[in-house]
Amino acid sequence: MAKKYMIEALDALLRDIMDADTMFDGKIIVFGGDFRQTLLVVRNEKKDDFIHEILLYSEIWNKHEKLYLSENMRARTDPSFCEYLLRIGNGTERTNCEDKIEIPDSFVIPFTTEEESLDALFSVTYPDLHAFSPDLSMITSRIILTTKNDFVNELTRNLIVF
């Protein structure tokens, strides 16, 4: 998810370089993303501030042709998770007294020690990792999300020795 100003700057750059008046100099530009799930990171700002940074709030948004996906391919095997994501996207998921969405207990790996908790996370996410399987979808259809690349590298190292 790129900030709207970056997309607008790309448009202005292409118009300037090519001395053109058409958006992106008529080049086909494909944007992908899910505005319901992945928002920009804007430091020290409120929710409304980073929502207004997305392409939806750009002047050029209404000039784009939009194609919409109609089925959540990742969540189709887990209808309750799919419904949870839709409630979040629609703004209908319950919030706590601090106006925060609470993650259901069934999605949470309780913390005991770092090693035990990571082992539990790996076991839940990749239950048959040690069993040989020619079906790679067992690995490629699962993901562990984290906030920083350093954490990704650490998790990858731990997962390799798991």
Order of alpha helices (4+ residues) and beta strands (2+ residues): alpha-alpha-alpha-alpha-alpha-alpha
